[in-house]
Amino acid sequence: MLNSDLGKPQDDVAVYEYTDIPMHVSLPRYVYKFKPWNNDTRYLYPPEKMQGEIDDLNLLMKSMVPRISTLFMSTISCNLMLLSFCGLIIFFHFKKDVDTSFIFACIFLGSFIHYVISIVCRYLITKAVIMAVESRLKELNAKYDSEKIYFKLINLSTIGFKYLKFHWGYNNTVHYALRVVYKYCVII
């Protein structure tokens, strides 16, 4: 039996889905990059255009990293701290050579200061990159508002800091993700 009270809705009902595109961040090398758009055939929008937008975001992030940042790589200072600490232990503790151990102590202090400066530089560069991406996402939201496609940058940090990220080693930790909400299908 059909219920006559239930009629066809005035507007078609759209079902939305989202895709998270992770941003790989390599803080020791100052590399920020979104992974490529996964080609979902159920998506009602051409994936080539979406990949073009992601490529534009990757170029924007690359352009926001200044060339001088290569002087402030934390791996340089960490390696110098390790070597100078080993030299300090060897020459001060085992050989009792105060003059040489003082040189290693100065190298350790200088590399520690360089490490702190590189953390500040990492923070400033990450802040500039993320703010540029967020402003570009606002433009994309206005551009694709008629097609009901929405972009949002999600902070995946467990500590909760938005710009200050910590990294141990050379792992490509995912600190951010680009969430794209799009029309999955239309129910008629």
TIVEXFI-961855 format. One record per residue (C-alpha): residue in one letter; residue number from 1; x, y, z. Coordinates in nm, 4 decimals. Layout:
N
REC   type   seq          X          Y          Z
REC      A   NUM          X          Y          Z
...
***
This chain:
188
REC   type   seq          X          Y          Z
REC      M     1     0.0000     0.0000     0.0000
REC      L     2     0.1264     0.3440    -0.0896
REC      N     3     0.1145     0.6303     0.1501
REC      S     4    -0.0366     0.9253    -0.0338
REC      D     5     0.0918     1.1747     0.2262
REC      L     6     0.4510     1.1133     0.1165
REC      G     7     0.5137     1.3079    -0.1975
REC      K     8     0.8172     1.3820    -0.4019
REC      P     9     1.0362     1.6430    -0.2306
REC      Q    10     1.0539     1.9886    -0.3833
REC      D    11     1.4307     1.9668    -0.4311
REC      D    12     1.6504     1.6727    -0.5099
REC      V    13     1.8355     1.5424    -0.2074
REC      A    14     2.2126     1.5430    -0.2462
REC      V    15     2.4385     1.3053    -0.0620
REC      Y    16     2.7791     1.4466     0.0286
REC      E    17     3.0998     1.2626     0.0920
REC      Y    18     3.4449     1.3817     0.1823
REC      T    19     3.7970     1.2853     0.0929
REC      D    20     4.0979     1.3597     0.3109
REC      I    21     4.4174     1.4313     0.1208
REC      P    22     4.7154     1.4141     0.3572
REC      M    23     4.9871     1.6767     0.3492
REC      H    24     5.3292     1.5248     0.3968
REC      V    25     5.5547     1.7572     0.5903
REC      S    26     5.9281     1.7067     0.6053
REC      L    27     6.0344     1.9631     0.8627
REC      P    28     6.4109     1.8979     0.8445
REC      R    29     6.4028     1.9803     0.4714
REC      Y    30     6.1118     2.2302     0.4774
REC      V    31     5.9016     2.0348     0.2277
REC      Y    32     5.5221     2.0632     0.2353
REC      K    33     5.3263     1.8608    -0.0203
REC      F    34     4.9762     1.7219    -0.0626
REC      K    35     4.9393     1.3704    -0.1934
REC      P    36     4.7728     1.3399    -0.5367
REC      W    37     4.3970     1.3369    -0.5708
REC      N    38     4.2636     0.9832    -0.5620
REC      N    39     4.0568     0.9207    -0.8715
REC      D    40     3.7108     0.8361    -0.7461
REC      T    41     3.4819     0.7419    -1.0353
REC      R    42     3.1705     0.8068    -0.8271
REC      Y    43     3.2658     1.1718    -0.7987
REC      L    44     3.0477     1.4050    -1.0062
REC      Y    45     3.3319     1.6485    -1.0813
REC      P    46     3.6251     1.5800    -1.3176
REC      P    47     3.9256     1.4630    -1.1117
REC      E    48     4.1718     1.6352    -1.3482
REC      K    49     4.0488     1.9774    -1.2379
REC      M    50     4.0747     1.8784    -0.8722
REC      Q    51     4.4278     1.7489    -0.9262
REC      G    52     4.5081     2.0829    -1.0893
REC      E    53     4.3883     2.2647    -0.7765
REC      I    54     4.6033     2.0392    -0.5576
REC      D    55     4.9038     2.1004    -0.7833
REC      D    56     4.8426     2.4740    -0.7491
REC      L    57     4.8359     2.4375    -0.3705
REC      N    58     5.1638     2.2427    -0.3818
REC      L    59     5.3238     2.5195    -0.5895
REC      L    60     5.1943     2.7802    -0.3468
REC      M    61     5.3437     2.5951    -0.0504
REC      K    62     5.6755     2.5520    -0.2307
REC      S    63     5.6884     2.9229    -0.3122
REC      M    64     5.6294     3.0172     0.0515
REC      V    65     5.9517     2.8480     0.1689
REC      P    66     6.2405     3.0978     0.1386
REC      R    67     6.5749     2.9857     0.0027
REC      I    68     6.7520     3.1037     0.3156
REC      S    69     6.5799     2.8247     0.5079
REC      T    70     6.8490     2.5837     0.3885
REC      L    71     7.0839     2.7566     0.6332
REC      F    72     6.8565     2.6622     0.9210
REC      M    73     6.8190     2.2887     0.8841
REC      S    74     6.8010     2.1280     1.2242
REC      T    75     6.9815     1.8138     1.1071
REC      I    76     7.3037     2.0116     1.0709
REC      S    77     7.2884     2.1368     1.4278
REC      C    78     7.1821     1.7976     1.5669
REC      N    79     7.4778     1.6262     1.4004
REC      L    80     7.7161     1.8949     1.5255
REC      M    81     7.5762     1.8659     1.8788
REC      L    82     7.6258     1.4891     1.8720
REC      L    83     7.9824     1.5125     1.7419
REC      S    84     8.0814     1.7907     1.9790
REC      F    85     7.9292     1.6065     2.2757
REC      C    86     8.1284     1.2945     2.1863
REC      G    87     8.4438     1.5058     2.1489
REC      L    88     8.3716     1.6758     2.4789
REC      I    89     8.3371     1.3420     2.6576
REC      I    90     8.6504     1.1991     2.4976
REC      F    91     8.8778     1.4980     2.5513
REC      F    92     8.7519     1.6154     2.8891
REC      H    93     8.6690     1.2915     3.0652
REC      F    94     8.9235     1.0503     2.9226
REC      K    95     9.2195     1.2619     2.8069
REC      K    96     9.1820     1.5509     3.0566
REC      D    97     9.2581     1.8030     2.7793
REC      V    98     9.0764     2.1175     2.8899
REC      D    99     9.1715     2.3350     2.5907
REC      T   100     9.0395     2.0940     2.3270
REC      S   101     8.7304     2.0150     2.5333
REC      F   102     8.6593     2.3907     2.5571
REC      I   103     8.6588     2.4072     2.1754
REC      F   104     8.4108     2.1178     2.1606
REC      A   105     8.1983     2.2868     2.4290
REC      C   106     8.1873     2.6061     2.2197
REC      I   107     8.0898     2.4032     1.9117
REC      F   108     7.8157     2.2341     2.1157
REC      L   109     7.6860     2.5695     2.2398
REC      G   110     7.6907     2.7200     1.8897
REC      S   111     7.5095     2.4207     1.7412
REC      F   112     7.2501     2.4329     2.0201
REC      I   113     7.1829     2.7995     1.9429
REC      H   114     7.1568     2.7077     1.5743
REC      Y   115     6.9058     2.4354     1.6657
REC      V   116     6.6892     2.6821     1.8593
REC      I   117     6.7035     2.9269     1.5684
REC      S   118     6.6038     2.6481     1.3297
REC      I   119     6.3011     2.5640     1.5502
REC      V   120     6.1942     2.9303     1.5363
REC      C   121     6.2533     2.9348     1.1596
REC      R   122     6.0519     2.6127     1.1236
REC      Y   123     5.7651     2.7716     1.3169
REC      L   124     5.7677     3.0905     1.1084
REC      I   125     5.7856     2.9054     0.7766
REC      T   126     5.5103     2.6605     0.8750
REC      K   127     5.2926     2.9490     0.9877
REC      A   128     5.3444     3.1340     0.6583
REC      V   129     5.2723     2.8205     0.4530
REC      I   130     4.9577     2.7263     0.6455
REC      M   131     4.8214     3.0807     0.6417
REC      A   132     4.8766     3.0998     0.2644
REC      V   133     4.7017     2.7643     0.2142
REC      E   134     4.4083     2.8693     0.4329
REC      S   135     4.3633     3.1947     0.2400
REC      R   136     4.3777     3.0014    -0.0890
REC      L   137     4.1185     2.7559     0.0442
REC      K   138     3.8846     3.0471     0.1194
REC      E   139     3.9195     3.1517    -0.2444
REC      L   140     3.8528     2.7946    -0.3594
REC      N   141     3.5426     2.7734    -0.1385
REC      A   142     3.4084     3.0906    -0.3005
REC      K   143     3.4999     2.9619    -0.6483
REC      Y   144     3.3309     2.6216    -0.6070
REC      D   145     3.0353     2.7347    -0.3966
REC      S   146     2.7930     2.6932    -0.6871
REC      E   147     2.9117     2.3341    -0.7398
REC      K   148     2.8834     2.2571    -0.3660
REC      I   149     3.2492     2.1660    -0.3176
REC      Y   150     3.4076     2.2753     0.0099
REC      F   151     3.7699     2.2709     0.1244
REC      K   152     3.9053     2.2704     0.4780
REC      L   153     4.2535     2.2233     0.6198
REC      I   154     4.2540     1.9896     0.9202
REC      N   155     4.5252     1.9925     1.1849
REC      L   156     4.6127     1.6316     1.2742
REC      S   157     4.8605     1.7183     1.5473
REC      T   158     4.8202     1.5153     1.8636
REC      I   159     4.9607     1.7960     2.0780
REC      G   160     4.7222     2.0531     1.9340
REC      F   161     4.9694     2.3146     1.8148
REC      K   162     4.8666     2.4616     1.4838
REC      Y   163     5.2013     2.5835     1.3537
REC      L   164     5.4658     2.4385     1.5850
REC      K   165     5.5382     2.0818     1.4761
REC      F   166     5.7955     1.8418     1.6084
REC      H   167     5.9567     1.5684     1.4082
REC      W   168     6.2086     1.3044     1.4992
REC      G   169     6.4225     1.1696     1.2201
REC      Y   170     6.3285     1.1717     0.8544
REC      N   171     5.9790     1.0276     0.8775
REC      N   172     5.7138     1.1966     0.6683
REC      T   173     5.4617     1.2540     0.9410
REC      V   174     5.1187     1.3703     0.8308
REC      H   175     5.0492     1.6855     1.0307
REC      Y   176     4.7702     1.8248     0.8124
REC      A   177     4.5040     1.6977     0.5758
REC      L   178     4.2977     1.8722     0.3137
REC      R   179     3.9337     1.7713     0.3507
REC      V   180     3.7320     1.8070     0.0321
REC      V   181     3.3564     1.7752     0.0773
REC      Y   182     3.1809     1.7078    -0.2510
REC      K   183     2.8521     1.5888    -0.3927
REC      Y   184     2.8555     1.2092    -0.4027
REC      C   185     2.5228     1.1515    -0.5730
REC      V   186     2.1787     1.3014    -0.6096
REC      I   187     1.8691     1.1166    -0.4903
REC      I   188     1.5715     1.1933    -0.7105
***
